[in-house]
């Protein structure tokens, strides 16, 4: 299992974006969390088994919630963490 830290920028706070991410991650069976950052971006930490899963997840992050406008999603592999479920922080 690999762990990735994604930073999502654009209009992603105050538009139900974190709820969208939680619902999508739970549907896909991912563990991790999503939280707002003080600079207006959103941090997503997620466990995925395969690179293809991560690519699909990132494409969905770009889709976003109804009123969001995602400009960029940066991704970096981080030290492995184990999550039992996906949560909004």
C-alpha positions in Angstrom: 0.0 0.0 0.0 1.3 3.4 -1.0 0.4 6.7 0.7 0.2 10.0 -1.2 -0.3 13.6 -0.2 -2.3 15.7 -2.7 -2.7 19.4 -2.5 -5.8 20.7 -4.4 -5.8 24.4 -5.3 -8.6 26.6 -6.7 -12.0 27.3 -5.4 -12.2 24.3 -3.1 -13.2 25.7 0.3 -16.8 26.6 1.2 -18.2 24.7 -1.7 -18.7 21.2 -0.2 -15.4 20.0 -1.7 -14.3 18.0 1.3 -17.6 16.2 1.5 -17.3 15.4 -2.2 -13.8 13.9 -1.6 -15.0 11.8 1.4 -17.9 10.4 -0.5 -15.7 9.5 -3.5 -13.0 8.0 -1.4 -15.4 5.9 0.6 -17.1 4.7 -2.6 -13.6 3.6 -3.9 -12.7 2.0 -0.5 -9.7 4.3 0.2 -8.3 5.1 3.6 -7.0 8.6 4.5 -8.3 12.1 5.2 -9.1 15.4 3.6 -8.7 18.8 5.3 -8.7 22.5 4.6 -5.4 24.4 4.7 -5.0 28.0 5.9 -3.8 29.1 2.4 -7.2 28.2 0.9 -6.1 24.9 -0.6 -7.2 21.4 0.5 -4.9 18.5 1.5 -5.8 14.9 0.7 -3.8 12.0 2.1 -4.8 8.7 0.6 -3.7 5.1 0.5 -3.8 3.3 -2.8 -2.4 0.0 -3.9 -1.8 0.9 -7.6 -0.7 3.9 -9.6 -3.7 3.4 -11.9 -6.0 3.9 -8.8 -4.2 7.1 -8.0 -4.6 8.5 -11.5 -8.3 7.8 -11.5 -8.7 9.4 -8.0 -6.8 12.5 -9.2 -9.0 12.8 -12.3 -12.1 12.7 -10.0 -10.5 15.4 -7.7 -10.4 17.7 -10.8 -14.2 17.1 -11.4 -14.9 18.4 -7.9 -18.2 19.4 -6.3 -20.8 21.4 -8.0 -19.5 24.9 -7.2 -15.8 24.1 -6.9 -13.2 25.1 -9.5 -10.1 23.0 -9.2 -7.0 24.6 -10.8 -4.3 22.1 -9.9 -3.6 18.9 -8.0 0.0 18.3 -6.9 1.0 14.9 -5.7 3.9 13.5 -3.7 4.5 10.0 -2.3 5.0 10.1 1.4 6.0 7.7 4.1 3.4 4.9 4.4 0.6 5.5 6.8 -2.2 3.1 7.6 -5.8 4.3 7.7 -8.9 2.2 8.5 -11.3 4.6 6.8 -11.5 8.0 5.1 -12.4 11.1 7.1 -12.9 14.8 6.9 -10.7 16.7 9.3 
